[in-house]
Amino acid sequence: MFFLRSLSGNIRYPIHFHCRKFNQQLRPRSSDHRRFPSADSFGCTESMKIIGYNCIPKSSILIVHHELSSRMFCKPKLLVSSYYQKRNNFVTRLQCSVASRPYASSSDSARSNKKQGKSSSLYGRASLLEMKNERIANRARVYEFLRSVGIEPNELDGLELPVTVDVMKERVDFLHTLGLTIEDINSYPLVLGCSVKKNMIPVLDYLGKLGVKRSNLTEFLRRYPQVLHASVVVDLAPVVKYLEGMDIKPNDIPRVLEKYPEVLGYKLEGTMSTSVAYLVGIGVSRREIGGLLTKYPEILGMRVGRVIKPFVEYLENLGIPTLAVARLIEKRPHILGFGLADQIKPNVKLLTEFGVREASISSVIAQYPEIIGLDLGLKLPKQQNFLASLVDLTREDFGKLIEKMPQIVSLSSAAVVKHVDFLKSCGFSEKQVKKMVVGCPQLLALNMDIMKLNFDYFQGKMGRELDELVDFPAFFTYGLESTIRPRHQMVAKKGLKCSLAWLLNCSDVKFEQRMKYDTIDIDEMEDESSFDMNTLMEPRNSESDSDYDDDEDSDEEYL
């Protein structure tokens, strides 16, 4: 369809025209038989026939139908001028310049382009294909580079990677500067999808501002390389703010992150909040949470239903009250990390096999919670054989030692030999040493200087027989200046004769009451005190006992 413009140029009339071969003349369909010039005069190799027209006013439309050959295309330039002569006299001048050129149908063109390997699209499908092929070639070169340095790229399929080898080399080199080796990268190859400028540097800068030490950064990234994918604003900052809300001191935040970097990947409304809520529910003091999490932040990643609750319920079944379990967790939160099935239950069974009474298992765990996480399968046989060779202990004797001082399973051989030799040097026979050790196994772990001072006072000032120490070996566990000396002086001043147990095995308040007696009632003679579970459930001090301390208690205190 084309348009005719009037001489005035203000009105355009659409027309349709039809070109036919063999120079057919234009034939008007109306009664006006005015002849039009032939198509040849317009420079067209094909004739054009106007199918129909009518004399129309300015606002009317002249309709012309056209037919085009499937092989030839005529590009007409039409100019129509019209004016009125009288009423229906319509004069039209038509100039048509047709530039003929070969024309093929769309289907023919598509087949032709397909044969030539070209796309028929006007929007550059060929260039898109070239771009795709170029991307494939670039990725192949990047893969080749990674394999040349020892990195296996199979897991990187589908991951957006740099398009050039130079950029990928920059990432690998930057990871090396952080201390990560090829083995580290192969353990988590997705780290190669992190941009140095967009991902790595902002995260590392943020960790540095928090106080994470550069010396600990390599181990940090080895444990949790996913942090390099994180957004500082969306992922990291909210977790740090949550930890501060749990009363973790700002100065302790880097310690928490270094101990447990995985915490940066947890959702605030998920595991972290439920684990803390459960611990508070069983009796863990709310003000102890900050210190507890600082000591053992892994709690934040523990599921209540799978880890924490089964642990608590198992200890309750052994005879440890829930509140006592809460106190144990406050003091030794790492015991929650002991595997219930593969560590705790097997260790409890081993203790009974080595002479510990089932009724005493709860007391043993309450005194030394770490015992349920040790490799008792290795320690118990070794320690029993060593003590049996040194002081001739039986299985039952060994069980009693563990009940009174569970830490004995962790004592070094050198420490035991040192203390046994001291007792023998004091004049005790091997049989007496055995009785003393079974009665008070703490003798094998006491400070040697304190033991010497107490023994010297016993011999020089108290003037008692060695048999009294055999009957009450706990004498060595009392402080000389705080307990032994003042009480001995009070008894001597009063002129009372008493055993070492009556003198020492009581509280200060109880001893003051005894000093009011004129005689000693034999019924008040007390056996050596054993561990009292109720001491765990006494009211807490005003100050937290769970403040973070770099010098935490460990097995070394018994070595």
SVG drawing of the C-alpha trace seen along z (x, -y; Angstrom):
<svg xmlns="http://www.w3.org/2000/svg" viewBox="-21 -24 84 80">
<polyline fill="none" stroke="black" stroke-width="0.4" points="0.0,0.0 1.3,-3.5 0.1,-7.0 -0.8,-9.7 -0.2,-13.3 -2.3,-16.2 -0.8,-19.1 -1.4,-21.2 0.5,-18.6 -2.0,-18.7 -3.9,-15.5 -2.4,-12.0 -4.4,-9.3 -3.6,-5.6 -3.6,-3.6 -3.1,0.0 -1.6,0.9 -0.9,4.1 2.0,4.7 1.7,7.2 4.1,8.5 4.0,7.9 3.3,4.2 -0.4,4.1 -1.9,0.7 -3.6,-1.0 -7.3,-0.6 -9.7,-2.8 -12.7,-1.1 -14.9,-4.1 -16.8,-5.8 -13.9,-8.2 -11.8,-6.5 -8.9,-8.9 -5.8,-7.0 -2.8,-6.8 0.8,-6.4 2.2,-2.9 4.3,-1.5 7.3,-1.5 7.3,-5.3 7.8,-5.2 11.0,-3.1 9.4,0.1 10.0,3.4 6.6,4.6 3.3,3.0 1.1,1.6 -2.7,1.7 -4.9,-0.4 -7.7,1.9 -10.1,-0.9 -10.5,-4.5 -13.2,-7.0 -13.4,-10.7 -13.4,-11.8 -13.3,-15.0 -10.3,-16.0 -11.3,-14.1 -12.0,-10.9 -9.7,-8.0 -8.4,-6.7 -8.1,-2.9 -5.8,-1.1 -5.0,2.6 -1.6,3.9 -0.2,7.3 3.5,8.0 5.4,10.8 7.1,13.3 10.3,12.7 10.3,8.9 9.9,6.1 8.9,2.6 9.7,-0.3 7.3,-3.0 7.6,-6.6 4.1,-8.0 3.0,-11.6 -0.7,-12.4 -2.0,-15.9 -5.7,-16.5 -8.1,-19.4 -11.7,-19.8 -12.9,-20.6 -16.5,-21.5 -18.2,-18.9 -16.7,-15.5 -13.7,-16.3 -10.7,-14.7 -7.2,-15.2 -4.4,-13.1 -0.9,-13.2 1.0,-10.0 4.6,-9.5 5.9,-6.2 9.6,-5.4 10.1,-1.8 13.5,-0.4 13.3,3.2 15.4,5.8 15.2,9.5 12.9,10.5 12.7,13.8 10.1,15.0 10.8,15.2 10.8,19.0 13.3,19.0 15.5,16.5 15.4,18.6 16.5,21.7 19.2,19.8 20.6,18.3 20.4,21.7 22.5,23.2 25.0,20.4 25.2,20.9 23.7,17.4 20.8,16.3 17.8,14.8 17.2,12.6 17.5,8.8 18.7,8.5 22.1,10.3 21.5,13.8 24.7,14.6 26.6,12.3 24.8,14.0 26.0,17.4 29.5,16.0 29.3,14.5 28.2,17.9 31.1,19.7 33.5,17.1 32.3,17.6 32.8,21.3 36.3,20.8 37.2,18.4 35.9,20.8 37.9,23.6 41.0,21.5 40.2,20.6 39.7,24.4 43.0,25.1 44.8,22.6 43.2,24.0 44.3,27.5 47.8,26.3 48.1,25.0 46.6,28.1 43.0,27.0 40.2,29.4 37.5,27.2 34.8,29.9 32.7,28.5 32.7,25.0 30.3,25.9 27.4,23.5 29.3,21.0 30.0,17.6 33.7,17.3 36.0,14.6 36.1,14.5 39.9,14.1 42.7,16.1 44.3,13.0 41.4,12.3 41.3,15.9 45.0,15.8 44.5,12.7 42.0,14.5 44.2,17.5 47.2,15.3 45.1,13.3 43.9,16.5 47.6,17.5 48.4,14.3 45.7,15.2 47.6,18.4 45.3,20.7 47.0,23.5 45.9,25.4 44.6,28.2 42.5,25.6 41.0,24.3 40.3,27.8 38.4,28.5 36.1,25.6 36.6,24.6 33.5,22.4 35.7,19.7 37.0,19.0 33.6,17.5 34.3,14.6 35.4,11.4 38.5,9.9 37.2,6.4 33.5,7.0 33.5,9.9 36.8,10.7 38.2,7.4 35.0,6.0 34.6,9.1 38.3,9.1 38.2,5.4 35.1,6.0 36.7,8.9 39.8,6.8 37.8,4.0 36.1,6.5 39.5,7.5 40.1,10.9 43.8,11.4 45.7,11.7 47.6,14.7 44.3,16.5 42.7,15.5 44.1,18.5 42.6,21.0 39.4,18.9 39.0,19.2 39.9,22.9 37.1,23.6 34.6,21.3 35.5,20.2 31.9,19.4 32.3,16.2 34.0,14.7 30.6,15.0 28.8,13.2 27.4,9.6 28.7,7.5 25.5,5.6 23.0,8.4 24.8,11.4 27.7,10.6 26.7,7.4 23.3,8.7 25.1,11.8 27.6,9.7 24.9,7.5 23.0,10.6 26.1,11.8 26.5,8.5 22.9,8.8 23.7,12.1 26.0,10.1 29.2,11.1 31.6,8.3 32.7,6.5 36.4,7.4 35.4,11.0 33.6,11.0 36.8,11.7 37.6,14.6 34.1,16.0 34.5,15.7 37.9,17.3 36.8,20.2 33.6,20.8 33.6,18.9 30.6,21.0 28.4,18.9 28.4,16.2 26.4,18.4 23.5,19.1 20.1,17.4 19.1,15.4 15.6,16.8 16.8,20.4 19.2,22.6 20.9,19.8 17.9,18.4 16.3,21.8 19.5,23.2 19.9,20.2 16.3,20.3 16.4,23.9 19.4,23.5 17.8,20.6 14.7,22.8 16.6,25.6 18.1,23.2 21.2,21.7 21.4,18.2 20.6,15.5 23.6,13.4 25.9,16.4 24.9,16.8 27.5,14.3 30.4,16.0 29.1,19.4 28.9,18.5 32.4,16.9 33.9,20.1 32.0,22.4 30.2,20.6 29.6,23.9 26.4,24.1 24.9,21.6 25.0,24.2 23.6,27.1 20.0,28.3 18.0,28.6 16.1,31.7 19.1,33.6 21.9,32.6 21.2,30.5 17.9,32.0 19.0,35.7 22.3,34.8 20.4,33.2 17.9,36.0 20.6,38.6 22.4,37.0 19.1,36.7 18.5,40.4 21.9,41.0 20.8,39.2 22.0,35.6 19.2,33.1 18.3,30.7 19.5,27.7 22.9,29.4 23.2,30.1 22.6,26.5 25.4,25.5 27.7,28.0 27.0,26.5 27.7,23.0 31.1,24.1 32.0,26.5 29.9,25.7 32.1,27.8 30.7,31.0 27.7,30.3 30.0,31.2 30.6,34.7 28.8,37.2 26.1,39.0 26.2,42.2 29.8,42.5 31.4,41.0 29.2,40.5 27.3,43.8 30.4,46.0 32.4,44.2 29.7,44.7 29.7,48.4 33.5,48.5 33.5,46.8 31.2,49.5 33.5,52.2 36.5,50.7 34.9,50.8 32.8,47.7 29.4,48.3 26.4,47.3 25.1,45.3 28.3,43.2 28.3,42.5 26.4,39.2 28.9,38.1 31.8,38.9 30.4,36.9 29.4,34.0 33.0,33.8 34.7,34.2 32.4,33.6 35.3,34.0 35.5,37.7 32.5,38.5 34.4,37.1 37.8,38.8 39.1,41.8 38.6,44.0 39.0,47.2 42.7,46.2 43.1,44.4 41.5,46.7 43.4,49.9 46.7,48.1 46.1,46.2 44.9,49.2 47.9,51.3 50.3,48.5 48.8,48.0 48.6,51.7 52.3,52.0 53.1,49.0 50.9,49.5 49.3,52.9 45.8,51.6 42.9,54.0 40.0,53.4 37.8,52.4 40.5,50.1 40.8,48.5 37.0,48.0 37.1,46.3 39.8,44.0 37.8,42.9 34.7,42.3 36.6,40.0 38.7,38.3 37.7,38.9 40.6,36.8 43.0,39.6 42.3,41.1 44.2,38.1 47.1,38.0 50.6,38.4 52.7,41.2 55.5,38.9 53.2,37.0 52.0,40.2 55.5,41.5 56.7,38.2 53.9,38.2 54.3,41.9 58.0,41.4 57.4,38.4 55.0,40.5 57.5,43.3 60.3,40.8 58.1,39.6 58.3,43.1 55.2,44.8 55.3,48.4 54.0,49.5 50.9,50.9 50.3,47.7 50.8,45.7 48.2,47.9 45.7,47.3 46.3,43.5 46.0,43.3 42.8,45.3 41.4,43.2 42.4,39.9 43.5,40.1 44.0,36.3 47.4,37.0 48.6,37.9 47.8,34.5 48.5,32.0 51.1,29.3 54.3,30.9 55.5,27.8 52.2,27.6 52.4,31.3 55.9,30.8 54.9,27.8 51.9,29.7 54.0,32.8 56.7,30.7 54.2,29.0 52.6,32.4 55.8,33.8 57.4,30.7 54.4,29.0 51.6,31.5 53.7,34.4 51.4,37.1 52.0,40.6 52.2,41.5 49.3,43.9 47.0,40.9 47.9,39.7 47.3,43.1 43.8,43.0 43.2,39.4 45.3,38.8 43.1,35.8 45.2,33.9 47.5,32.9 44.6,31.2 44.0,28.5 45.7,25.2 48.3,24.9 47.8,21.2 44.0,21.0 42.9,24.2 45.5,26.6 47.6,24.2 44.7,22.1 42.5,25.1 45.4,27.0 46.3,24.1 42.7,23.7 42.5,27.5 45.8,27.5 44.9,24.4 41.6,26.1 43.5,29.3 41.4,31.5 42.5,34.7 41.0,35.4 41.6,37.2 42.7,35.4 39.3,36.1 37.5,34.5 39.8,31.5 39.7,30.8 36.7,32.5 34.1,29.9 33.2,26.3 34.5,23.3 31.0,22.8 30.9,26.4 34.4,26.3 33.5,23.2 30.5,25.1 32.8,28.0 35.1,25.7 32.3,24.9 32.3,28.6 34.2,29.8 34.5,33.3 34.4,34.8 31.3,36.8 32.2,39.9 29.0,39.7 30.3,36.5 33.2,38.2 32.6,37.8 33.7,39.8 35.6,38.2 33.3,36.0 32.3,37.2 31.1,35.1 27.7,33.5 25.6,33.0 23.7,30.2 26.7,28.0 26.1,27.6 22.6,26.2 23.5,23.6 22.5,20.0 24.9,18.3 27.2,15.5 26.4,12.0 29.3,12.0 29.4,14.3 31.5,17.4 31.5,17.8 33.6,14.8 36.0,15.6 39.4,16.5 42.3,17.5 43.7,19.7 40.7,22.0 40.9,25.0 42.2,28.1 43.7,31.4 47.0,29.8 46.1,28.7 46.3,32.4 49.6,33.1"/>
</svg>
